[in-house]
């Protein structure tokens, strides 16, 4: 309420100042210049695409770095209302997954469809919480 009265006074002044008088001419509207609109639209598109192409290598070099050799491997799977993080066991290999074994309602290994017959999957760890050692990179 405190700040509304200055706005109202300003609005009232503008209405009074630019009110219609008998000698006012009617407004004339231009339909624009189609060639000019096409030119500036095309130039804007070319500039946008050009800047995108020129900067994509810079962006990629910042975002897509290869993981270090001693990085912790983590496989992340997102499902509706849940995240699953899978870590390879001491062998450092992820076990096989099969879509026909997936059961989201069971959670854990069953939600990811981990094949229990695969020897590499026996030591895989599946968790709902991501745990990464301090000062160690992950990939």
N, C-alpha and C positions, 0 to 999 in steps of 0.2 A: 504494500500500500504506500510505503514511504517513497518508492521510486516511480510509482505510476503517475503522480501528478505532474512531474516535469515532462514526461512523455506526452501526456494529454495536452499540456500547454503548447508544446512544440507542434503537435498534430493540429491543434486548433489554429495556431498561427499559420501553418502551411496551407490549411484549408482556406483561411481568410485571405492570405496573400495571393493564392492562385485560383481564386474563385472565378467563376465565369462572369464576364462582363458582356454587355451588349455588343461591343466591337470586336469580340474574339472571333478569330477565324476557325473554321473546322480543321481538325487534324487531317493530315494527308499521310497515308500509309504507303510505304514502298513495298513492292513484292520482292525486292532484293535483286541481286545479280547472280544468276545461276552459274555463270562461268567462274566468277570469283569464289563462290561457295565450293564448287568442285575443286578448284585449284587449292584452296587452303585445306580442304579435307584430305586431298591426296598428299599434299606436302606434309601434313601432320602425320598421316599414316606412314609415309616413307621415313620420316624422322623417327617415329616410334619404333618401327621395325628395324631400321638401321642401327639405332642405339641399342636395341635388344640384341641384335646379332653381334655387334662389336663388344658388348659387355658380357656375353654369355660365357666366354672362355675365362674371364676374370672371376665370375660368380662360381663357375664349376671348379676352378682351382682352389677356391676358398672352402667350398662345401664338400667336394668329393675327393678327399685325400685318402690314399690307401692306408689301411690299418698297419700299425707297427707289428713286427714279428712276435713280440711278447704280449700282444693285446689279448684280452679275455673275449672269447667268442660267446655271443648271446644270440639266440634266435627268439624274436619277439613275435607273438601272434595275437592279434586283436580280434575279439569277438564282441557280440553285443553285451554290454555291461561287464566285460571281463577282459583282462590282459593276462597272457601266459608267457612266462620267460623260461626258456629251456637252455640249460648249460650242458656242454658235453662233460662226460665223466673223466676219470683219470687218463683214459685212452686218447682224449682230445678229439674224438669223432662223434658226430651226431648220428643217432640211430635213424632207421627208415621210418617214415610215416606213411600211412595208407588212408585215403579218404573214406573207405568203407568201414574203417575202425573208429572213426570220429564219433564221439557221443558228448555233445556240449553239456548235457545235463549231469554227466558224471564228474566233470571237472578233472584237473590234473592231466596225467598222461593220456587218459581216455578221451579228453576233450580235443587233444591234438592228433589223435589217431596213431599213437606211437606203437610200432610193431614190436610186441614183446618177444617174438621169435628171433629177431635180429640181435646178434650178440653185441653189436655196438650200442644198441638202445638200452641194454640192461643197466648201465651206469649213468644214463642221462638223468639230470635233475630238472624237474618241472616245478615252477613256483608261481604264485600270484604276485610276488613282490620281487622287484629287480634288486639284486645285490651285486655290487661291483667293488672290488678292493680299492682302497684309497690310492690315488696317484698312479693308477694303472689304466691304460686306455682300453676301450672296448670296441668291438666291431661286430 
